[in-house]
């Protein structure tokens, strides 16, 4: 997804936590605890996946599937070796 979704996702999480407290389903401490645990798990997942995806991308860049991870568009990759006309 990317960093641009961090603020809307965080705002939605806080809004949902507030709604749970407002409707009386949870105590405020439950909502805050859930937000903190969710943020911690999210941070760990981002760090771990970043390392895994970096290694996977480097590996795939050395294979014929490099088109899937390259910055070039598929059209540019196709026409790089051939010029018609």
Residue, then its C-alpha position, 0 to 999 in steps of 0.5 A: x500500500x504505502x505511506x500515504x495510507x498510514x494517516x487514513x488507516x490510523x484515523x479509522x482505527x482511532x475512530x473505531x476505538x472511540x465508537x466502541x467506547x462511545x457505544x459502551x461495548x468497551x472500556x477506554x483502557x481496552x480501546x487504548x490497549x488494542x490500539x497500542x497492541x495493533x500499532x506494535x504488531x503493525x510495526x513489527x510486520x512492516x519491518x519484517x516484510x520490508x526485509x523479506x520483500x527487499x531480498x525477494x525483489x533482489x532475487x527476482x531481479x536476476x531471473x527472467x521475472x525481473x520485468x515484474x520488479x523493474x522500474x521500467x514499464x512492460x512496453x519499454x521492456x518489450x521495445x528495448x531490443x527491437x525497433x520497427x519502422 
